[in-house]
Amino acid sequence: MTGMTMPKIMYGTAWKKERTTDLVVQAVKAGFRGIDTACQPKHYREDLVGQALKTLFAEGVVAREDLFIQTKFTSIDGQDQTQPLPYDPKLSIPEQVKQSFQTSLKNLGLEYIDSVVLHSPLKTKEQTLSAYQTLESFVDAGKVRHLGVSNIYDPNLLSWLIERGRVKVGVVQNRWYEGNGWDWAVWEICQKNNIRYQSFWTLTGSPILLQHPRLINLASKYGLTPEQTTYKLCQLWNITPLCGSTTLSHINEALAVESATGLQEDTPEVKQLWEAMHAD
């Protein structure tokens, strides 16, 4: 299991509720090949992602191997306990992870999942490692290809987990926005360890960036929208953004970013914006 086959942009399914199936079908038909979900009924309808996959496969739109499917184990602190839970919270953490994973396989109708991520670190380092080690057993069994962790903003904790994981940490999914200074410390650890950094809140969390004069000038020069320019910068900086757009026009704009070849990392204006974002 070498390298990541992850697409350069992922479709995010959070908060889509009963529209999840139609929106995932729309996104994949438009060209998305990466889908992010979670076994967390509070914010995701993982089962409706599964319905979308069933429809897409039946219609011959894509085959299973064409898609990168990612889900998450969400600890009890991230679950709404007034709703049916994907596991028995009275069980040990390893057993919770096992039950959650089996629920995900059933919800998605899949024999294997490309990436499974801890939705966040657990209450203690030891609990976090225990959950991660349980996920490692699914990699051993050929049921999962890549593992990761989300909402991990402590560089020391990430380094600690990297050192102790038997299966390489392959994904970190964090908020990448002005509110946390674009999370550069964690991003740097990812670059050093060949971990794919995924960003969420990329657009909605960065209104100042979208209005930054340097970014506006880049967008104008290369015929992109400010939103497209932000996604393109992510890709140039080895960040895979999550896009959760519900309108087809915005979905198409996001997908068009990958073929926008004029904007390059060594462009002087890009270097200047990079420096400005690190200085802020």
PASEBA-1860 file (N, C-alpha, C; in nm, 3 decimals):
! residues 280
1> MTGMTMPK> 0.086/-0.119/0.000/0.000/0.000/0.000/0.090/0.124/0.000 ~ 0.129/0.166/-0.118/0.220/0.280/-0.129/0.151/0.395/-0.199 ~ 0.176/0.516/-0.149/0.121/0.634/-0.213/-0.029/0.647/-0.192 ~ -0.081/0.763/-0.225/-0.223/0.789/-0.211/-0.286/0.801/-0.350 ~ -0.397/0.736/-0.369/-0.471/0.748/-0.494/-0.582/0.851/-0.481 ~ -0.576/0.930/-0.376/-0.680/1.027/-0.349/-0.689/1.133/-0.460 ~ -0.810/1.166/-0.503/-0.827/1.276/-0.600/-0.780/1.408/-0.541 ~ -0.761/1.507/-0.625/-0.710/1.637/-0.580/-0.818/1.725/-0.520
9> IMYGTAWK> -0.942/1.680/-0.527/-1.052/1.750/-0.459/-1.154/1.643/-0.420 ~ -1.215/1.658/-0.302/-1.309/1.559/-0.251/-1.446/1.624/-0.235 ~ -1.550/1.544/-0.252/-1.686/1.595/-0.228/-1.726/1.565/-0.085 ~ -1.757/1.670/-0.009/-1.796/1.657/0.131/-1.946/1.642/0.147 ~ -1.988/1.546/0.229/-2.132/1.515/0.240/-2.193/1.558/0.373 ~ -2.121/1.633/0.454/-2.178/1.678/0.581/-2.297/1.769/0.559 ~ -2.396/1.756/0.647/-2.512/1.845/0.653/-2.600/1.843/0.528 ~ -2.591/1.735/0.450/-2.674/1.726/0.330/-2.810/1.663/0.362
17> KERTTDLV> -2.820/1.596/0.476/-2.944/1.537/0.525/-3.012/1.451/0.417 ~ -3.144/1.471/0.396/-3.217/1.384/0.304/-3.180/1.408/0.157 ~ -3.105/1.513/0.130/-3.063/1.541/-0.008/-2.933/1.468/-0.043 ~ -2.877/1.395/0.052/-2.744/1.336/0.033/-2.734/1.251/-0.093 ~ -2.829/1.160/-0.114/-2.822/1.070/-0.230/-2.817/1.148/-0.360 ~ -2.911/1.239/-0.379/-2.917/1.315/-0.504/-2.792/1.399/-0.525 ~ -2.741/1.457/-0.417/-2.625/1.546/-0.430/-2.498/1.467/-0.460 ~ -2.483/1.350/-0.400/-2.365/1.267/-0.430/-2.372/1.217/-0.575
25> VQAVKAGF> -2.488/1.174/-0.617/-2.504/1.131/-0.757/-2.469/1.246/-0.851 ~ -2.520/1.365/-0.821/-2.491/1.481/-0.904/-2.340/1.510/-0.908 ~ -2.275/1.504/-0.793/-2.133/1.536/-0.786/-2.049/1.436/-0.865 ~ -2.080/1.307/-0.851/-2.002/1.206/-0.922/-2.027/1.213/-1.072 ~ -2.150/1.234/-1.112/-2.180/1.246/-1.255/-2.109/1.367/-1.316 ~ -2.089/1.470/-1.233/-2.019/1.590/-1.281/-1.869/1.566/-1.292 ~ -1.816/1.470/-1.215/-1.674/1.441/-1.225/-1.601/1.418/-1.094 ~ -1.666/1.437/-0.979/-1.599/1.407/-0.852/-1.572/1.257/-0.842
33> RGIDTACQ> -1.453/1.226/-0.792/-1.417/1.085/-0.773/-1.377/1.054/-0.629 ~ -1.382/1.152/-0.542/-1.357/1.132/-0.400/-1.477/1.176/-0.319 ~ -1.521/1.093/-0.224/-1.639/1.123/-0.142/-1.601/1.107/0.004 ~ -1.631/1.209/0.083/-1.602/1.208/0.227/-1.733/1.202/0.305 ~ -1.741/1.108/0.397/-1.858/1.097/0.483/-1.813/1.059/0.623 ~ -1.907/1.020/0.710/-1.872/0.978/0.846/-1.986/0.896/0.903 ~ -1.951/0.806/0.994/-2.052/0.726/1.064/-2.100/0.806/1.186 ~ -2.164/0.917/1.155/-2.208/1.013/1.256/-2.345/1.069/1.214
41> PKHYREDL> -2.454/1.005/1.255/-2.587/1.049/1.212/-2.618/1.195/1.244 ~ -2.549/1.251/1.340/-2.571/1.390/1.379/-2.550/1.485/1.261 ~ -2.448/1.460/1.180/-2.414/1.551/1.070/-2.409/1.486/0.933 ~ -2.413/1.352/0.928/-2.398/1.283/0.800/-2.507/1.177/0.783 ~ -2.546/1.154/0.657/-2.631/1.041/0.624/-2.547/0.942/0.543 ~ -2.462/0.869/0.614/-2.374/0.773/0.549/-2.454/0.670/0.471 ~ -2.572/0.635/0.523/-2.655/0.537/0.454/-2.703/0.589/0.319 ~ -2.727/0.719/0.310/-2.772/0.777/0.183/-2.656/0.794/0.085
49> VGQALKTL> -2.534/0.808/0.137/-2.417/0.799/0.049/-2.414/0.660/-0.014 ~ -2.443/0.558/0.066/-2.449/0.422/0.015/-2.554/0.405/-0.093 ~ -2.669/0.468/-0.075/-2.772/0.463/-0.178/-2.725/0.527/-0.307 ~ -2.651/0.637/-0.294/-2.597/0.704/-0.412/-2.500/0.612/-0.485 ~ -2.412/0.546/-0.408/-2.315/0.455/-0.469/-2.387/0.341/-0.542 ~ -2.490/0.288/-0.480/-2.567/0.180/-0.542/-2.625/0.225/-0.675 ~ -2.678/0.345/-0.678/-2.735/0.400/-0.801/-2.627/0.421/-0.907 ~ -2.516/0.478/-0.868/-2.407/0.507/-0.962/-2.350/0.379/-1.022
57> FAEGVVAR> -2.333/0.277/-0.938/-2.280/0.150/-0.988/-2.381/0.083/-1.080 ~ -2.509/0.086/-1.042/-2.613/0.021/-1.122/-2.627/0.086/-1.259 ~ -2.611/0.217/-1.263/-2.625/0.289/-1.389/-2.498/0.286/-1.473 ~ -2.391/0.230/-1.418/-2.266/0.223/-1.492/-2.193/0.355/-1.504 ~ -2.226/0.451/-1.416/-2.160/0.581/-1.420/-2.013/0.566/-1.383 ~ -1.987/0.489/-1.278/-1.851/0.458/-1.233/-1.849/0.315/-1.181 ~ -1.729/0.260/-1.174/-1.708/0.133/-1.104/-1.651/0.162/-0.967 ~ -1.656/0.061/-0.880/-1.606/0.083/-0.744/-1.464/0.135/-0.743
65> EDLFIQTK> -1.378/0.080/-0.827/-1.237/0.118/-0.825/-1.212/0.259/-0.877 ~ -1.315/0.322/-0.933/-1.300/0.460/-0.981/-1.315/0.562/-0.870 ~ -1.364/0.519/-0.754/-1.396/0.613/-0.647/-1.304/0.595/-0.527 ~ -1.278/0.706/-0.460/-1.206/0.707/-0.333/-1.308/0.742/-0.226 ~ -1.344/0.643/-0.145/-1.448/0.661/-0.043/-1.382/0.670/0.094 ~ -1.417/0.774/0.166/-1.360/0.796/0.299/-1.470/0.815/0.402 ~ -1.458/0.747/0.515/-1.552/0.768/0.624/-1.473/0.784/0.754 ~ -1.547/0.797/0.865/-1.482/0.827/0.992/-1.545/0.749/1.107
73> FTSIDGQD> -1.463/0.720/1.205/-1.513/0.675/1.335/-1.528/0.799/1.423 ~ -1.648/0.820/1.473/-1.676/0.934/1.560/-1.698/0.884/1.702 ~ -1.615/0.933/1.793/-1.627/0.889/1.933/-1.758/0.937/1.992 ~ -1.792/0.887/2.107/-1.922/0.918/2.168/-1.938/1.067/2.194 ~ -1.828/1.138/2.218/-1.837/1.282/2.242/-1.885/1.358/2.119 ~ -1.870/1.300/2.002/-1.912/1.367/1.879/-2.046/1.318/1.827 ~ -2.109/1.228/1.902/-2.238/1.172/1.859/-2.353/1.240/1.932 ~ -2.468/1.243/1.867/-2.591/1.288/1.931/-2.657/1.165/1.993
81> QTQPLPYD> -2.651/1.156/2.125/-2.697/1.035/2.192/-2.849/1.026/2.201 ~ -2.920/1.126/2.148/-3.066/1.115/2.138/-3.105/1.042/2.010 ~ -3.008/1.019/1.921/-3.032/0.947/1.796/-2.978/0.805/1.809 ~ -3.024/0.714/1.721/-2.965/0.580/1.719/-2.816/0.589/1.688 ~ -2.735/0.520/1.767/-2.591/0.526/1.753/-2.540/0.411/1.666 ~ -2.426/0.430/1.600/-2.372/0.324/1.514/-2.297/0.217/1.592 ~ -2.293/0.229/1.723/-2.228/0.130/1.808/-2.282/0.143/1.949 ~ -2.251/0.042/2.030/-2.293/0.041/2.171/-2.191/0.121/2.252
89> PKLSIPEQ> -2.230/0.236/2.308/-2.134/0.320/2.381/-2.084/0.257/2.510 ~ -2.151/0.151/2.556/-2.106/0.084/2.679/-1.986/-0.008/2.654 ~ -1.959/-0.038/2.529/-1.849/-0.127/2.495/-1.715/-0.054/2.506 ~ -1.608/-0.130/2.505/-1.474/-0.071/2.505/-1.451/0.005/2.375 ~ -1.354/0.093/2.375/-1.327/0.172/2.254/-1.294/0.082/2.134 ~ -1.209/-0.019/2.147/-1.186/-0.106/2.031/-1.314/-0.168/1.977 ~ -1.403/-0.210/2.066/-1.528/-0.270/2.020/-1.620/-0.166/1.956 ~ -1.619/-0.044/2.009/-1.695/0.065/1.946/-1.646/0.089/1.803
97> VKQSFQTS> -1.515/0.093/1.787/-1.456/0.116/1.654/-1.496/0.003/1.560 ~ -1.490/-0.121/1.608/-1.526/-0.235/1.524/-1.672/-0.229/1.481 ~ -1.761/-0.196/1.577/-1.903/-0.188/1.543/-1.929/-0.072/1.446 ~ -1.863/0.041/1.469/-1.880/0.155/1.380/-1.837/0.120/1.238 ~ -1.724/0.051/1.227/-1.674/0.015/1.095/-1.770/-0.081/1.023 ~ -1.822/-0.177/1.096/-1.918/-0.269/1.035/-2.044/-0.194/0.991 ~ -2.085/-0.096/1.070/-2.199/-0.013/1.031/-2.169/0.063/0.903 ~ -2.046/0.115/0.893/-2.008/0.189/0.772/-2.010/0.098/0.649
105> LKNLGLEY> -1.955/-0.022/0.662/-1.957/-0.115/0.549/-2.100/-0.143/0.504 ~ -2.188/-0.162/0.602/-2.329/-0.190/0.570/-2.395/-0.068/0.508 ~ -2.373/0.050/0.569/-2.433/0.173/0.516/-2.390/0.199/0.372 ~ -2.262/0.181/0.345/-2.206/0.214/0.215/-2.222/0.101/0.113 ~ -2.252/-0.019/0.162/-2.268/-0.132/0.071/-2.138/-0.171/0.004 ~ -2.027/-0.159/0.078/-1.895/-0.184/0.021/-1.825/-0.300/0.089 ~ -1.731/-0.359/0.016/-1.648/-0.464/0.074/-1.521/-0.408/0.135 ~ -1.480/-0.291/0.088/-1.363/-0.224/0.147/-1.385/-0.073/0.138
113> IDSVVLHS> -1.314/0.000/0.221/-1.322/0.146/0.224/-1.182/0.200/0.203 ~ -1.168/0.300/0.118/-1.035/0.350/0.084/-0.966/0.416/0.202 ~ -1.041/0.492/0.280/-0.980/0.565/0.392/-1.078/0.573/0.508 ~ -1.028/0.542/0.627/-1.107/0.559/0.750/-1.026/0.648/0.845 ~ -1.092/0.749/0.896/-1.027/0.853/0.974/-1.091/0.862/1.112 ~ -1.009/0.877/1.215/-1.064/0.913/1.346/-1.120/1.054/1.334 ~ -1.246/1.073/1.367/-1.310/1.203/1.347/-1.245/1.313/1.429 ~ -1.184/1.273/1.539/-1.107/1.364/1.623/-1.027/1.279/1.721
121> PLKTKEQT> -0.923/1.336/1.782/-0.857/1.263/1.890/-0.957/1.234/2.002 ~ -0.938/1.124/2.071/-1.025/1.092/2.184/-0.977/1.166/2.309 ~ -1.038/1.139/2.422/-1.011/1.218/2.542/-0.866/1.209/2.588 ~ -0.805/1.094/2.568/-0.666/1.077/2.610/-0.583/1.024/2.494 ~ -0.452/1.039/2.505/-0.362/0.984/2.404/-0.381/0.833/2.392 ~ -0.393/0.769/2.506/-0.404/0.623/2.508/-0.532/0.577/2.437 ~ -0.643/0.649/2.458/-0.767/0.613/2.391/-0.756/0.637/2.240 ~ -0.690/0.746/2.204/-0.671/0.776/2.062/-0.589/0.667/1.995
129> LSAYQTLE> -0.482/0.626/2.060/-0.397/0.521/2.004/-0.473/0.388/1.997 ~ -0.552/0.359/2.098/-0.629/0.236/2.099/-0.726/0.231/1.981 ~ -0.794/0.342/1.956/-0.887/0.349/1.843/-0.811/0.333/1.711 ~ -0.697/0.400/1.701/-0.618/0.393/1.578/-0.567/0.251/1.555 ~ -0.521/0.187/1.661/-0.469/0.050/1.647/-0.580/-0.047/1.605 ~ -0.702/-0.020/1.648/-0.814/-0.104/1.604/-0.837/-0.086/1.454 ~ -0.827/0.037/1.407/-0.839/0.062/1.263/-0.728/-0.010/1.186 ~ -0.611/-0.020/1.246/-0.500/-0.089/1.180/-0.537/-0.234/1.148
137> SFVDAGKV> -0.617/-0.296/1.233/-0.655/-0.436/1.209/-0.738/-0.450/1.082 ~ -0.812/-0.344/1.045/-0.892/-0.349/0.923/-0.803/-0.337/0.799 ~ -0.693/-0.265/0.813/-0.594/-0.259/0.705/-0.532/-0.397/0.686 ~ -0.497/-0.461/0.798/-0.440/-0.596/0.792/-0.534/-0.693/0.721 ~ -0.665/-0.674/0.742/-0.764/-0.764/0.684/-0.801/-0.728/0.541 ~ -0.742/-0.622/0.488/-0.772/-0.582/0.351/-0.903/-0.507/0.335 ~ -0.959/-0.460/0.446/-1.087/-0.389/0.441/-1.072/-0.238/0.431 ~ -0.952/-0.189/0.462/-0.924/-0.045/0.456/-0.787/-0.027/0.394
145> RHLGVSNI> -0.774/0.078/0.314/-0.645/0.102/0.248/-0.562/0.211/0.315 ~ -0.627/0.310/0.373/-0.554/0.421/0.433/-0.623/0.462/0.563 ~ -0.542/0.511/0.658/-0.592/0.557/0.786/-0.553/0.703/0.808 ~ -0.628/0.769/0.895/-0.595/0.908/0.925/-0.666/0.957/1.049 ~ -0.655/1.086/1.070/-0.717/1.151/1.186/-0.761/1.290/1.145 ~ -0.872/1.334/1.200/-0.928/1.465/1.170/-0.932/1.550/1.297 ~ -0.943/1.680/1.277/-0.954/1.773/1.390/-0.841/1.755/1.490 ~ -0.720/1.741/1.440/-0.602/1.727/1.525/-0.514/1.850/1.501
153> YDPNLLSW> -0.517/1.943/1.595/-0.450/2.071/1.577/-0.325/2.087/1.664 ~ -0.296/1.987/1.744/-0.178/1.988/1.829/-0.065/1.916/1.755 ~ 0.036/1.989/1.706/0.145/1.924/1.633/0.213/1.814/1.714 ~ 0.225/1.834/1.844/0.290/1.733/1.928/0.210/1.604/1.934 ~ 0.078/1.617/1.942/-0.007/1.498/1.946/0.000/1.424/1.813 ~ -0.001/1.498/1.703/0.010/1.432/1.573/0.143/1.358/1.560 ~ 0.251/1.422/1.601/0.383/1.358/1.595/0.386/1.233/1.683 ~ 0.325/1.242/1.800/0.318/1.128/1.892/0.247/1.011/1.826
161> LIERGRVK> 0.135/1.038/1.759/0.058/0.931/1.695/0.135/0.872/1.577 ~ 0.200/0.958/1.501/0.279/0.911/1.387/0.387/0.814/1.433 ~ 0.451/0.847/1.543/0.560/0.763/1.594/0.511/0.627/1.643 ~ 0.388/0.620/1.690/0.339/0.497/1.752/0.250/0.413/1.662 ~ 0.203/0.471/1.554/0.119/0.394/1.464/0.199/0.292/1.386 ~ 0.149/0.171/1.379/0.215/0.067/1.299/0.184/0.086/1.151 ~ 0.059/0.121/1.122/0.019/0.158/0.986/0.034/0.309/0.972 ~ 0.100/0.350/0.868/0.129/0.492/0.846/0.004/0.578/0.852
169> VGVVQNRW> 0.012/0.690/0.921/-0.093/0.791/0.913/-0.088/0.848/0.771 ~ -0.194/0.830/0.695/-0.193/0.873/0.556/-0.273/0.999/0.529 ~ -0.363/1.035/0.623/-0.454/1.148/0.602/-0.465/1.229/0.729 ~ -0.461/1.359/0.716/-0.503/1.451/0.822/-0.607/1.544/0.761 ~ -0.725/1.547/0.822/-0.831/1.635/0.771/-0.863/1.739/0.878 ~ -0.832/1.865/0.849/-0.849/1.973/0.946/-0.915/2.094/0.883 ~ -0.964/2.182/0.972/-1.005/2.314/0.925/-0.879/2.388/0.877 ~ -0.888/2.440/0.758/-0.777/2.518/0.700/-0.838/2.654/0.669
177> YEGNGWDW> -0.819/2.746/0.763/-0.887/2.875/0.747/-0.818/2.979/0.832 ~ -0.858/3.104/0.814/-0.788/3.214/0.881/-0.801/3.207/1.033 ~ -0.906/3.139/1.081/-0.928/3.130/1.225/-0.819/3.054/1.299 ~ -0.749/2.963/1.230/-0.638/2.892/1.295/-0.505/2.920/1.223 ~ -0.501/3.034/1.153/-0.377/3.071/1.083/-0.339/2.971/0.976 ~ -0.441/2.908/0.918/-0.424/2.807/0.814/-0.341/2.687/0.860 ~ -0.334/2.665/0.990/-0.288/2.536/1.043/-0.151/2.494/0.990 ~ -0.062/2.592/0.970/0.065/2.562/0.902/0.152/2.463/0.979
185> AVWEICQK> 0.149/2.465/1.112/0.236/2.375/1.190/0.200/2.229/1.163 ~ 0.071/2.199/1.160/0.028/2.062/1.130/0.055/2.029/0.984 ~ 0.028/2.126/0.896/0.055/2.106/0.753/0.201/2.069/0.730 ~ 0.292/2.135/0.800/0.435/2.108/0.782/0.471/1.966/0.825 ~ 0.410/1.918/0.933/0.434/1.779/0.976/0.385/1.683/0.868 ~ 0.272/1.716/0.808/0.219/1.631/0.701/0.316/1.624/0.583 ~ 0.373/1.740/0.547/0.467/1.741/0.434/0.590/1.656/0.464 ~ 0.639/1.665/0.586/0.760/1.590/0.623/0.736/1.440/0.628
193> NNIRYQSF> 0.611/1.400/0.651/0.580/1.259/0.669/0.497/1.201/0.554 ~ 0.489/1.274/0.443/0.414/1.227/0.326/0.270/1.191/0.362 ~ 0.207/1.280/0.438/0.067/1.265/0.477/-0.015/1.362/0.394 ~ -0.125/1.314/0.340/-0.211/1.403/0.262/-0.296/1.488/0.356 ~ -0.280/1.618/0.345/-0.357/1.712/0.426/-0.485/1.745/0.351 ~ -0.598/1.720/0.415/-0.729/1.757/0.359/-0.784/1.878/0.435 ~ -0.843/1.969/0.362/-0.894/2.091/0.425/-1.047/2.096/0.418 ~ -1.108/2.139/0.528/-1.249/2.176/0.522/-1.265/2.316/0.580
201> WTLTGSPI> -1.379/2.375/0.556/-1.402/2.518/0.582/-1.309/2.604/0.496 ~ -1.262/2.549/0.388/-1.161/2.615/0.304/-1.210/2.748/0.253 ~ -1.337/2.755/0.213/-1.393/2.879/0.160/-1.474/2.953/0.264 ~ -1.567/2.885/0.326/-1.657/2.953/0.421/-1.582/3.009/0.540 ~ -1.468/2.949/0.575/-1.392/2.995/0.690/-1.289/3.102/0.660 ~ -1.281/3.144/0.533/-1.174/3.237/0.496/-1.224/3.355/0.413 ~ -1.322/3.430/0.463/-1.370/3.546/0.385/-1.263/3.652/0.363 ~ -1.170/3.667/0.459/-1.065/3.768/0.441/-0.970/3.725/0.330
209> LLQHPRLI> -0.937/3.596/0.327/-0.850/3.547/0.220/-0.914/3.567/0.083 ~ -1.043/3.537/0.074/-1.112/3.551/-0.055/-1.116/3.695/-0.104 ~ -1.099/3.789/-0.011/-1.099/3.930/-0.048/-0.959/3.991/-0.047 ~ -0.858/3.906/-0.025/-0.721/3.956/-0.019/-0.680/4.011/-0.156 ~ -0.623/4.131/-0.162/-0.586/4.190/-0.292/-0.497/4.099/-0.376 ~ -0.403/4.030/-0.314/-0.314/3.943/-0.391/-0.391/3.826/-0.452 ~ -0.487/3.772/-0.377/-0.566/3.662/-0.430/-0.659/3.711/-0.540 ~ -0.719/3.827/-0.520/-0.807/3.885/-0.622/-0.728/3.909/-0.751
217> NLASKYGL> -0.606/3.957/-0.740/-0.523/3.982/-0.858/-0.489/3.851/-0.929 ~ -0.457/3.747/-0.851/-0.429/3.616/-0.910/-0.551/3.564/-0.987 ~ -0.668/3.576/-0.924/-0.790/3.528/-0.988/-0.814/3.600/-1.120 ~ -0.797/3.731/-1.119/-0.819/3.811/-1.240/-0.718/3.776/-1.349 ~ -0.592/3.759/-1.311/-0.486/3.732/-1.408/-0.504/3.598/-1.477 ~ -0.552/3.499/-1.404/-0.560/3.364/-1.460/-0.703/3.321/-1.494 ~ -0.796/3.415/-1.492/-0.932/3.387/-1.535/-1.008/3.293/-1.444 ~ -0.982/3.304/-1.314/-1.049/3.220/-1.216/-1.132/3.306/-1.122
225> TPEQTTYK> -1.226/3.242/-1.052/-1.295/3.311/-0.944/-1.204/3.308/-0.821 ~ -1.226/3.394/-0.723/-1.147/3.385/-0.599/-1.159/3.248/-0.533 ~ -1.277/3.187/-0.541/-1.297/3.055/-0.481/-1.213/2.950/-0.555 ~ -1.215/2.956/-0.688/-1.133/2.862/-0.766/-0.984/2.882/-0.736 ~ -0.945/3.007/-0.723/-0.804/3.036/-0.696/-0.762/2.977/-0.562 ~ -0.850/2.986/-0.463/-0.820/2.929/-0.332/-0.804/2.778/-0.341 ~ -0.896/2.711/-0.411/-0.884/2.567/-0.430/-0.755/2.532/-0.504 ~ -0.721/2.612/-0.604/-0.600/2.583/-0.682/-0.475/2.600/-0.597
233> LCQLWNIT> -0.474/2.702/-0.513/-0.360/2.720/-0.422/-0.346/2.599/-0.330 ~ -0.458/2.550/-0.280/-0.453/2.429/-0.196/-0.385/2.316/-0.272 ~ -0.426/2.293/-0.394/-0.370/2.182/-0.471/-0.221/2.203/-0.498 ~ -0.182/2.327/-0.524/-0.041/2.356/-0.545/0.040/2.331/-0.418 ~ -0.022/2.349/-0.304/0.047/2.333/-0.176/0.023/2.195/-0.114 ~ -0.016/2.100/-0.197/-0.036/1.962/-0.153/-0.145/1.951/-0.046 ~ -0.252/2.023/-0.068/-0.372/2.017/0.017/-0.488/1.971/-0.070 ~ -0.563/1.875/-0.020/-0.682/1.828/-0.090/-0.804/1.895/-0.026
241> PLCGSTTL> -0.865/1.992/-0.094/-0.981/2.058/-0.034/-1.107/1.974/-0.045 ~ -1.192/1.986/0.055/-1.326/1.929/0.048/-1.421/2.036/-0.005 ~ -1.501/1.998/-0.101/-1.601/2.088/-0.158/-1.738/2.029/-0.129 ~ -1.824/2.109/-0.068/-1.957/2.060/-0.034/-2.067/2.131/-0.110 ~ -2.036/2.187/-0.225/-2.134/2.264/-0.301/-2.256/2.179/-0.336 ~ -2.371/2.244/-0.336/-2.495/2.174/-0.371/-2.547/2.214/-0.509 ~ -2.493/2.321/-0.565/-2.538/2.365/-0.697/-2.442/2.314/-0.803 ~ -2.497/2.271/-0.917/-2.415/2.212/-1.022/-2.314/2.312/-1.078
249> SHINEALA> -2.350/2.438/-1.085/-2.257/2.537/-1.139/-2.134/2.549/-1.051 ~ -2.153/2.550/-0.919/-2.039/2.560/-0.829/-1.957/2.430/-0.829 ~ -2.025/2.317/-0.843/-1.955/2.190/-0.853/-1.865/2.188/-0.977 ~ -1.918/2.234/-1.088/-1.839/2.237/-1.211/-1.722/2.334/-1.200 ~ -1.744/2.447/-1.133/-1.635/2.543/-1.113/-1.523/2.481/-1.029 ~ -1.561/2.408/-0.925/-1.461/2.344/-0.840/-1.382/2.239/-0.917 ~ -1.450/2.159/-0.997/-1.382/2.054/-1.074/-1.291/2.111/-1.181 ~ -1.326/2.230/-1.232/-1.245/2.291/-1.338/-1.109/2.337/-1.288
257> VESATGLQ> -1.094/2.345/-1.157/-0.968/2.396/-1.099/-0.849/2.310/-1.139 ~ -0.869/2.178/-1.143/-0.757/2.088/-1.169/-0.696/2.113/-1.308 ~ -0.778/2.152/-1.404/-0.728/2.175/-1.540/-0.679/2.318/-1.561 ~ -0.687/2.401/-1.456/-0.636/2.539/-1.466/-0.485/2.535/-1.445 ~ -0.410/2.526/-1.555/-0.266/2.499/-1.547/-0.181/2.625/-1.544 ~ -0.239/2.741/-1.569/-0.157/2.862/-1.576/-0.096/2.901/-1.443 ~ -0.172/2.884/-1.337/-0.127/2.922/-1.203/-0.036/2.814/-1.148 ~ 0.088/2.850/-1.115/0.186/2.754/-1.067/0.246/2.800/-0.934
265> EDTPEVKQ> 0.301/2.703/-0.860/0.353/2.733/-0.727/0.467/2.834/-0.730 ~ 0.547/2.832/-0.836/0.661/2.922/-0.843/0.628/3.058/-0.904 ~ 0.497/3.083/-0.930/0.454/3.214/-0.976/0.487/3.318/-0.868 ~ 0.551/3.430/-0.904/0.588/3.529/-0.802/0.471/3.571/-0.714 ~ 0.354/3.591/-0.776/0.238/3.635/-0.698/0.194/3.529/-0.597 ~ 0.210/3.402/-0.634/0.176/3.294/-0.542/0.272/3.294/-0.424 ~ 0.400/3.311/-0.452/0.500/3.317/-0.345/0.472/3.433/-0.250 ~ 0.430/3.546/-0.306/0.401/3.663/-0.224/0.279/3.639/-0.135
273> LWEAMHAD> 0.178/3.574/-0.191/0.059/3.544/-0.111/0.093/3.441/-0.002 ~ 0.173/3.342/-0.037/0.220/3.242/0.062/0.289/3.313/0.179 ~ 0.376/3.405/0.149/0.448/3.479/0.254/0.352/3.563/0.337 ~ 0.254/3.624/0.272/0.156/3.705/0.345/0.073/3.620/0.439 ~ 0.035/3.500/0.394/-0.046/3.411/0.477/0.034/3.357/0.594 ~ 0.165/3.341/0.577/0.248/3.297/0.689/0.280/3.409/0.786 ~ 0.271/3.532/0.737/0.304/3.647/0.823/0.184/3.690/0.906 ~ 0.063/3.662/0.857/-0.059/3.708/0.926/-0.080/3.633/1.058
END
